[in-house]
Amino acid sequence: MELLQRLVLMAKEKTVRFYIHHKAKKEIKLLISDASVESPWESSATMSSLRLYMLTELWNRADMVDFCGTVLKERFEQSRDIGEISNAISAYQRAVQLTPDGHADLPDRINNLGNSFLCRFKCKGDLTDIANARSCHQRAVQLTPSGHADTPVRLNILGTSFVYLFECTGDPNDISSAISVYQKGLQLAPDGYAEMPGHLNNLGNSLSLRCECTGDLTDVVDAISAHERAIQLTPDGHADMPIWLNNLGSSFSQRFRLTGDLTDIENAISAYKRAVQLTPNGHADMPSWLNNLGSCFSQRFQLTGDLTDIANAISAHKRRSSSLPMAMLTCRVG
């Protein structure tokens, strides 16, 4: 009898079933890391019969295929190889197909699939991928039971899919949908929710985007409030604080362009200055923060004629130039 056939019969025995249950994830990682195997569900002459049998069996188990997708997605995050995320999508799709309606893990597996479509969209910019991501995230939210702890984070990622879709299509309904789901997620978040500042920041950014389309002052006022609350909830020394401060500065600058109120440009300068102060030298975002600060100093100079402002603007832009990567400077000069 062929070895593979004997192993199929042995699968009925407790010893082999125990091995499959407890060693499966290790074997999946091993198979995926094997250069001779293009994807985790393809057979290869280099595999042992046991590993081949296990692979065949696991490809029909939703939990293991979902785990396989997670391993592939992690590999993509390290390598940025588009083939890895495409294989992750295939694995997650298989996991969703194998999961029956009403299963407790179905929303999570659909959400994983949506996240992988979103990852590929960020690499390729394909509208189909972001549309699929949005659809998956919507379905995951719909299937998540009321009061579930994952609801706020699933609503947040759904909002992000709507924002990316809006940036592709310009459809105002998409940015309004993003705002709506961000707001719902914040309403459902419990007190002390660790992700609250990030979700508030996302809401503020989406409100600013809609303001750019409509010119509605209410949106930028609400954006400022969201960014201020995000900062209030963020502890000193947190790595994201400069991002929150920069985005607050951008909202103040946006309101200034609508109202001409000098207080807004002063508040923008204050937020940008603090963002720069908290950002370590060499940080990838430093040139952007300095550019924003310099631009605000220039705007205030145009209003007040204060030479200190134009001197500060020049200083900020000079510092920005010195903080740009040498490759970018070479491209600009050449």
GIQUISUL-V708235 format. One record per run of one state. SS is the DSSP state (H for helix, E for strand, L for the rest). FROM is the first residue (numbers start at 0). LEN is the number of residues. Records with the same first field share a line. If there is no record, write none. Layout:
# GIQUISUL-V708235
SS = FROM-LEN + FROM-LEN
This chain:
# GIQUISUL-V708235
L = 0-2 + 10-3 + 33-15 + 58-3 + 79-2 + 98-7 + 124-2 + 143-7 + 169-2 + 188-7 + 214-2 + 233-7 + 259-2 + 278-7 + 304-2 + 323-2 + 333-1
H = 2-8 + 13-20 + 48-10 + 61-18 + 81-17 + 105-19 + 126-17 + 150-19 + 171-17 + 195-19 + 216-17 + 240-19 + 261-17 + 285-19 + 306-17 + 325-8
